[in-house]
Amino acid sequence: MAEIIQRDGTWAFDGTTVRITPGLHRSVPLFRQTYGEISVPLEAVAGIVYESERRRGRLRMRLREGADPLLQATGGRLPDPADPYRLTVDVDRSGVAEYLAEEIRHALLLDQIPHEPTAAYLLPGPPVPVSVRSSDGTVSFDGTQVRVDWADTSDRVKRATGPRVIGIGDLVRVEWLPNSGYEDGFLRFVTRETVFSKLPAEKDPYALDLWGNVSRDLLTALVATAVTARLPHPYARTRTGQEPGDADGHPGTDGHADAGGHHDVLLRRLRELGELHRDGVLTGEEFARTKAVVLRGFQGD
């Protein structure tokens, strides 16, 4: 067992699973405390590094593309302190951090864990039901449908439509952008009927406009992740040759909407990969390889 205990949390590796437990210190973000413990199977790990700095270091774990619905839903946009796959390490514990990272890397080599994207989620995401109160209203998900109850401060157009209820079978994807304090964020539920909607989040009855308390609004990522975990996996069709949703009876779209939706998803995926590359999460080789996989998957549709 390799383990490191820090103020921000504890990482422990038993040879098959990396167990990440958030710390109890008040400096640990509300999102991490609420998301709770995460058990990452070794087959979901793409790599791990320890970055030494002058006063403290940082452990950073990379997961395989498509392995985690949290990363799929948030697209690498979680603020660093809220990212469960980063751990701040005191300088006097750098040796322990390096040992933990080396143990995980050694296990990845022994088990010959591939780097390619996964065709199914290897982590479950948060349990349901889950409910979050944000600046624009309360959003809940029970595993089968999403419900949005607007706040008194919501736009009058939204309040006039009443509570919004969306079945999981009607959803195409979830889009999430955090409220940074300088720029509003949003949580948007894209359905087959609204896939081409261009309404701004403050006017869109299928979107929550996140403009209030940053730490509270960040919790909407819990709902985004829980919903994403129950939608067809984005890479499933590269293995089955079917469109996600066809096998379980979900209705399809006409040819124009289907092509447009695929184009939007492709652009979004390429943007996310570009951001990960610029942030140093993906090396140049990993970026090129993953980009090629994504492009092959869409060209094969």
ZAMARGU-4260 file (C-alpha; in steps of 0.2 Angstrom, whole numbers, plus 5000, padded with zeros to 4 digits):
<rodrens>
0) 5000/5000/5000 | 5007/5017/4995 | 4998/5032/5003 | 5001/5050/5006 | 4990/5061/5018
5) 4990/5080/5015 | 4979/5094/5021 | 4969/5094/5004 | 4966/5075/5005 | 4973/5057/5005
10) 4978/5047/4990 | 4981/5028/4993 | 4986/5015/4980 | 4984/4996/4984 | 4990/4989/4967
15) 4973/4990/4958 | 4964/5006/4964 | 4969/5023/4968 | 4957/5029/4982 | 4956/5048/4983
20) 4948/5055/4999 | 4945/5074/5001 | 4953/5083/5016 | 4942/5090/5030 | 4951/5106/5031
25) 4941/5122/5028 | 4952/5126/5013 | 4946/5111/5003 | 4933/5117/4991 | 4915/5113/4994
30) 4914/5104/4977 | 4928/5092/4983 | 4920/5089/5000 | 4903/5086/4992 | 4909/5075/4978
35) 4917/5064/4991 | 4929/5049/4989 | 4933/5043/4972 | 4939/5025/4968 | 4949/5025/4952
40) 4953/5008/4944 | 4970/5006/4938 | 4963/5003/4920 | 4956/5021/4920 | 4973/5029/4923
45) 4983/5036/4909 | 4998/5043/4919 | 5003/5052/4935 | 5017/5065/4938 | 5024/5073/4953
50) 5029/5091/4950 | 5041/5099/4962 | 5040/5117/4966 | 5049/5129/4978 | 5038/5128/4993
55) 5027/5114/4988 | 5024/5101/4975 | 5009/5094/4966 | 5003/5076/4961 | 4993/5076/4945
60) 4985/5061/4938 | 4978/5059/4921 | 4964/5048/4916 | 4961/5039/4900 | 4949/5049/4888
65) 4931/5044/4891 | 4935/5034/4907 | 4927/5047/4919 | 4910/5055/4917 | 4916/5070/4928
70) 4930/5074/4916 | 4918/5071/4902 | 4905/5083/4909 | 4917/5097/4914 | 4929/5096/4900
75) 4944/5100/4910 | 4936/5116/4916 | 4936/5113/4934 | 4946/5125/4944 | 4963/5118/4950
80) 4958/5118/4969 | 4942/5108/4964 | 4950/5096/4953 | 4951/5079/4962 | 4965/5073/4952
85) 4977/5086/4958 | 4985/5085/4976 | 4995/5099/4984 | 5010/5091/4993 | 5020/5099/5007
90) 5039/5100/5002 | 5044/5088/5016 | 5032/5075/5009 | 5039/5075/4991 | 5048/5059/4994
95) 5032/5050/4998 | 5023/5058/4983 | 5037/5053/4971 | 5036/5035/4978 | 5017/5034/4976
100) 5018/5041/4958 | 5032/5028/4954 | 5021/5014/4961 | 5007/5018/4950 | 5018/5020/4935
105) 5026/5003/4938 | 5008/4995/4940 | 5003/5003/4923 | 5018/4995/4915 | 5015/4978/4922
110) 4997/4978/4918 | 5000/4985/4901 | 4986/4998/4903 | 4982/5005/4886 | 4982/5024/4883
115) 4968/5024/4870 | 4951/5031/4875 | 4938/5020/4883 | 4922/5014/4875 | 4913/5014/4892
120) 4914/5024/4908 | 4925/5016/4921 | 4920/5027/4935 | 4901/5028/4941 | 4900/5047/4944
125) 4890/5054/4959 | 4875/5044/4965 | 4857/5049/4962 | 4846/5057/4967 | 4856/5073/4967
130) 4849/5091/4969 | 4858/5107/4968 | 4852/5125/4972 | 4861/5137/4961 | 4859/5156/4957
135) 4847/5153/4944 | 4836/5139/4952 | 4836/5122/4959 | 4841/5107/4947 | 4838/5089/4952
140) 4841/5072/4944 | 4834/5056/4950 | 4842/5045/4937 | 4828/5046/4924 | 4823/5064/4922
145) 4830/5081/4926 | 4819/5094/4934 | 4823/5113/4935 | 4813/5124/4947 | 4817/5143/4943
150) 4822/5155/4957 | 4813/5172/4960 | 4828/5180/4952 | 4827/5170/4936 | 4823/5178/4920
155) 4804/5181/4918 | 4803/5171/4902 | 4810/5156/4912 | 4798/5158/4926 | 4784/5160/4914
160) 4787/5143/4907 | 4786/5135/4925 | 4797/5120/4931 | 4806/5111/4917 | 4806/5092/4916
165) 4817/5083/4904 | 4818/5064/4902 | 4835/5056/4900 | 4829/5049/4883 | 4826/5066/4876
170) 4844/5072/4880 | 4858/5073/4868 | 4871/5080/4879 | 4875/5091/4894 | 4885/5107/4892
175) 4894/5115/4908 | 4904/5130/4910 | 4909/5136/4928 | 4905/5153/4935 | 4922/5161/4937
180) 4917/5176/4946 | 4922/5187/4931 | 4911/5178/4918 | 4895/5169/4920 | 4894/5150/4918
185) 4880/5139/4913 | 4873/5122/4914 | 4863/5118/4898 | 4853/5102/4894 | 4853/5100/4875
190) 4838/5090/4869 | 4835/5083/4851 | 4823/5098/4849 | 4835/5112/4855 | 4851/5105/4848
195) 4852/5120/4836 | 4846/5133/4849 | 4857/5149/4851 | 4848/5157/4865 | 4859/5164/4879
200) 4859/5155/4895 | 4849/5169/4904 | 4835/5167/4892 | 4836/5148/4888 | 4823/5138/4898
205) 4834/5123/4896 | 4849/5131/4904 | 4854/5138/4921 | 4863/5154/4921 | 4877/5153/4934
210) 4881/5171/4940 | 4880/5170/4959 | 4891/5161/4973 | 4905/5153/4964 | 4907/5138/4976
215) 4889/5135/4976 | 4886/5136/4958 | 4901/5124/4955 | 4890/5111/4963 | 4880/5110/4947
220) 4894/5100/4940 | 4887/5086/4951 | 4871/5085/4941 | 4880/5087/4925 | 4891/5072/4929
225) 4877/5061/4935 | 4867/5064/4919 | 4882/5062/4908 | 4886/5045/4916 | 4869/5039/4910
230) 4869/5046/4893 | 4877/5035/4879 | 4896/5035/4879 | 4903/5046/4866 | 4915/5033/4860
235) 4903/5018/4861 | 4899/5019/4842 | 4917/5017/4837 | 4916/4999/4844 | 4898/4994/4840
240) 4896/5003/4824 | 4879/5010/4830 | 4874/5027/4835 | 4873/5030/4854 | 4855/5027/4859
245) 4849/5017/4844 | 4852/5000/4853 | 4841/5005/4868 | 4826/5012/4859 | 4829/5030/4860
250) 4822/5040/4845 | 4834/5045/4832 | 4836/5061/4822 | 4834/5066/4804 | 4849/5066/4793
255) 4852/5085/4794 | 4851/5086/4813 | 4861/5070/4815 | 4875/5077/4804 | 4874/5094/4813
260) 4875/5086/4830 | 4890/5076/4826 | 4899/5091/4819 | 4895/5101/4835 | 4901/5086/4846
265) 4917/5085/4835 | 4921/5103/4837 | 4918/5103/4855 | 4929/5087/4857 | 4943/5095/4847
270) 4942/5111/4858 | 4943/5101/4874 | 4958/5092/4868 | 4967/5108/4862 | 4964/5115/4880
275) 4971/5100/4888 | 4986/5101/4877 | 4989/5119/4880 | 4987/5116/4899 | 5000/5103/4898
280) 4989/5089/4903 | 4992/5080/4886 | 5009/5079/4879 | 5011/5083/4860 | 5011/5064/4856
285) 4996/5061/4867 | 4986/5075/4859 | 4990/5069/4841 | 4986/5051/4845 | 4969/5055/4854
290) 4964/5068/4841 | 4967/5055/4827 | 4956/5043/4837 | 4942/5056/4838 | 4943/5060/4820
295) 4943/5042/4815 | 4927/5039/4825 | 4918/5053/4817 | 4924/5049/4799 | 4917/5032/4802
300) 4899/5037/4805
</rodrens>
